[in-house]
Amino acid sequence: MHLSRRSFVLFTVAALVSACGGASVPSPSATSVPGASTTVVADPPLAELRIDYATYSPPSLVLKKQGWIEQALPGTTIKWVYSAGSSNALNFLQGSSVDFGSTAGSAALLSRANGNPIKVVYIYEQPEWTALVVAKDSTAKDIRDLKGKKIAAQKGTDPYFFLLRTLNQAGLSQADIQYVNLPHADGRTAVERGQVDAWAGLDPHMAASELQAGSKLIYRNKEFNTYGFLNSREAFLQKYPETTKKVIEAYERAKKWIVDNPDQAAQILADEAQINLEVAKRELNERMNFKTPGTPGDAHVSVLRAVVPIINAEQLANPGANVDKAVTDLVEGSFAKAVLK
């Protein structure tokens, strides 16, 4: 049998591989991991990674301050984009303005049901970041006292879903109040000025308003607050799985740092949110649990399923949307499982 020089070389390599027990030759883009049964394929080069930061996500503030993601991805430019609320972050994700965005779980669910191809890859906190408050001179004692009244909340955010669930628990719906769609900070101002009768708000605005006697609490329920989700688009996750894991590792580091350095963390929050240190400490110490596990899973599916009836009853999803399916489509724990212990 006559072999060309190229065929002869290939034949010889194949024979050597066979003689060595069938070992494969790793491709140039694959990195062998000591002690692992598989190889980790390097992500394609990424010139810029865009991540949002928000006052309702203290780990993002810590990361922005400490530069740990920049250290983890030395060949990539990190661009930080400010999000004023979950709706803001979800719009950024849908428009590809950010690659990772921090939101409340309920907001992420509705966005996913309405066609935003996102997945939650990490849980950055378990908060009690919203409640229902009224003006300091209000005589209302209960949500039923607010029937027919003006209540502010930012649509699509956790405070909005908190309001709907609170109404539902009292046998009411959004149709029984005068709903006013306002960003969190504007809602606080409106209730303090008497422009609305009540407000479902978000820390740090909530904590600041209470401490400064600008409003008073009428109802709170930790179970009506969903978790803090770190989300990314499906296409990004498929193309950059190793980058995603490095981002998750950095968030986990930031979350643990907040627990170990509460005073420094409060100062970072106070500086970014432009609030006094007392308010920042109250938010971190009383309203947020940073010891919650970071891997999305059954507990978060359960919390999201409790929101589904409200979304359906209020017809918040687009016609034909399958909100139940969106719950399982949204939750993606494989990336966090691979790196968190």
Secondary structure, DSSP 8 states (H G I E B T S, - for coil): ----HHHHHHHHHHHHHHHTTS-----TTEEE-TT-SSEEE-----SEEEEEEBTTBHHHHHHHHHTHHHHH-TTSEEEEEE-SSHHHHHHHHHTTS-SBEEEEHHHHHHHHHTT--EEEEEEEEEE----EEEETT----SGGGGTTSEEEE-TTSHHHHHHHHHHHHTT--GGGSEEEE--HHHHHHHHHTTSSSEEE--TTHHHHHHHTTSEEEEE--GGG---EEEEEEHHHHHH-HHHHHHHHHHHHHHHHHHHH-HHHHHHHHHHHHT--HHHHHHHHHHSEETTS--S--HHHHHHHHTTHHHHHHTT-S-TT--HHHHHHHHB--HHHHHH--
